[in-house]
Amino acid sequence: MSAVTFSTLRPARIVFACAALASLAACGGRERPQADLAASQITTIGVNSYLWRAALETVSFAPLIQADANGGVIITDWYANPTNPGERVKLTVTILDQDLRADAVRVAASRQVAQGGGWVDAPVQAATVQKLEDIILTKARDLRRKAVAS
């Protein structure tokens, strides 16, 4: 009797195993999940691309000395506003993270004023640096919102 039971159960086991393999094969479809292009962390470059683009746009009024996307550093040359030629500024923007966060951007500014035929270092108001950081963050968020909407 056990030989008969074994021989009748063997085809059932084979059918069950084939059905299980077929159902598992259906789980591994060929479709890949699409990436969220508007994610807050975009790492095609070394830093967050929204912050990077926003920073470049924000300091585009001044000539650039260095723009290192992998290191996240933008350095401008001295810029004198045509309406106030007796004062000039130099900016360094550093993107510190791959996430779109408020603490991921730092702006350092140097200011000089014309005095006695030369340039003399002068203090930069903290509000100026804070305003530039806010402008960069606002632009980065707007870029992300536009990417989500499209």
Secondary structure as a PSIPRED ss2 file (coil, helix, strand):
# PSIPRED VFORMAT (PSIPRED V4.0)

   1 M C   1.000  0.000  0.000
   2 S H   0.000  1.000  0.000
   3 A H   0.000  1.000  0.000
   4 V H   0.000  1.000  0.000
   5 T H   0.000  1.000  0.000
   6 F H   0.000  1.000  0.000
   7 S H   0.000  1.000  0.000
   8 T H   0.000  1.000  0.000
   9 L H   0.000  1.000  0.000
  10 R H   0.000  1.000  0.000
  11 P H   0.000  1.000  0.000
  12 A H   0.000  1.000  0.000
  13 R H   0.000  1.000  0.000
  14 I H   0.000  1.000  0.000
  15 V H   0.000  1.000  0.000
  16 F H   0.000  1.000  0.000
  17 A H   0.000  1.000  0.000
  18 C H   0.000  1.000  0.000
  19 A H   0.000  1.000  0.000
  20 A H   0.000  1.000  0.000
  21 L H   0.000  1.000  0.000
  22 A H   0.000  1.000  0.000
  23 S H   0.000  1.000  0.000
  24 L H   0.000  1.000  0.000
  25 A H   0.000  1.000  0.000
  26 A H   0.000  1.000  0.000
  27 C H   0.000  1.000  0.000
  28 G C   1.000  0.000  0.000
  29 G C   1.000  0.000  0.000
  30 R C   1.000  0.000  0.000
  31 E C   1.000  0.000  0.000
  32 R C   1.000  0.000  0.000
  33 P C   1.000  0.000  0.000
  34 Q C   1.000  0.000  0.000
  35 A C   1.000  0.000  0.000
  36 D C   1.000  0.000  0.000
  37 L C   1.000  0.000  0.000
  38 A C   1.000  0.000  0.000
  39 A C   1.000  0.000  0.000
  40 S C   1.000  0.000  0.000
  41 Q E   0.000  0.000  1.000
  42 I C   1.000  0.000  0.000
  43 T C   1.000  0.000  0.000
  44 T C   1.000  0.000  0.000
  45 I C   1.000  0.000  0.000
  46 G C   1.000  0.000  0.000
  47 V C   1.000  0.000  0.000
  48 N C   1.000  0.000  0.000
  49 S H   0.000  1.000  0.000
  50 Y H   0.000  1.000  0.000
  51 L H   0.000  1.000  0.000
  52 W H   0.000  1.000  0.000
  53 R H   0.000  1.000  0.000
  54 A H   0.000  1.000  0.000
  55 A H   0.000  1.000  0.000
  56 L H   0.000  1.000  0.000
  57 E H   0.000  1.000  0.000
  58 T H   0.000  1.000  0.000
  59 V C   1.000  0.000  0.000
  60 S C   1.000  0.000  0.000
  61 F C   1.000  0.000  0.000
  62 A C   1.000  0.000  0.000
  63 P C   1.000  0.000  0.000
  64 L E   0.000  0.000  1.000
  65 I E   0.000  0.000  1.000
  66 Q E   0.000  0.000  1.000
  67 A E   0.000  0.000  1.000
  68 D E   0.000  0.000  1.000
  69 A C   1.000  0.000  0.000
  70 N C   1.000  0.000  0.000
  71 G C   1.000  0.000  0.000
  72 G C   1.000  0.000  0.000
  73 V E   0.000  0.000  1.000
  74 I E   0.000  0.000  1.000
  75 I E   0.000  0.000  1.000
  76 T E   0.000  0.000  1.000
  77 D C   1.000  0.000  0.000
  78 W C   1.000  0.000  0.000
  79 Y E   0.000  0.000  1.000
  80 A E   0.000  0.000  1.000
  81 N C   1.000  0.000  0.000
  82 P C   1.000  0.000  0.000
  83 T C   1.000  0.000  0.000
  84 N C   1.000  0.000  0.000
  85 P C   1.000  0.000  0.000
  86 G C   1.000  0.000  0.000
  87 E E   0.000  0.000  1.000
  88 R E   0.000  0.000  1.000
  89 V E   0.000  0.000  1.000
  90 K E   0.000  0.000  1.000
  91 L E   0.000  0.000  1.000
  92 T E   0.000  0.000  1.000
  93 V E   0.000  0.000  1.000
  94 T E   0.000  0.000  1.000
  95 I E   0.000  0.000  1.000
  96 L C   1.000  0.000  0.000
  97 D C   1.000  0.000  0.000
  98 Q C   1.000  0.000  0.000
  99 D E   0.000  0.000  1.000
 100 L C   1.000  0.000  0.000
 101 R C   1.000  0.000  0.000
 102 A H   0.000  1.000  0.000
 103 D H   0.000  1.000  0.000
 104 A H   0.000  1.000  0.000
 105 V E   0.000  0.000  1.000
 106 R E   0.000  0.000  1.000
 107 V E   0.000  0.000  1.000
 108 A E   0.000  0.000  1.000
 109 A E   0.000  0.000  1.000
 110 S E   0.000  0.000  1.000
 111 R E   0.000  0.000  1.000
 112 Q E   0.000  0.000  1.000
 113 V E   0.000  0.000  1.000
 114 A E   0.000  0.000  1.000
 115 Q E   0.000  0.000  1.000
 116 G C   1.000  0.000  0.000
 117 G C   1.000  0.000  0.000
 118 G E   0.000  0.000  1.000
 119 W E   0.000  0.000  1.000
 120 V E   0.000  0.000  1.000
 121 D E   0.000  0.000  1.000
 122 A E   0.000  0.000  1.000
 123 P C   1.000  0.000  0.000
 124 V C   1.000  0.000  0.000
 125 Q C   1.000  0.000  0.000
 126 A H   0.000  1.000  0.000
 127 A H   0.000  1.000  0.000
 128 T H   0.000  1.000  0.000
 129 V H   0.000  1.000  0.000
 130 Q H   0.000  1.000  0.000
 131 K H   0.000  1.000  0.000
 132 L H   0.000  1.000  0.000
 133 E H   0.000  1.000  0.000
 134 D H   0.000  1.000  0.000
 135 I H   0.000  1.000  0.000
 136 I H   0.000  1.000  0.000
 137 L H   0.000  1.000  0.000
 138 T H   0.000  1.000  0.000
 139 K H   0.000  1.000  0.000
 140 A H   0.000  1.000  0.000
 141 R H   0.000  1.000  0.000
 142 D H   0.000  1.000  0.000
 143 L H   0.000  1.000  0.000
 144 R H   0.000  1.000  0.000
 145 R H   0.000  1.000  0.000
 146 K H   0.000  1.000  0.000
 147 A H   0.000  1.000  0.000
 148 V H   0.000  1.000  0.000
 149 A H   0.000  1.000  0.000
 150 S C   1.000  0.000  0.000
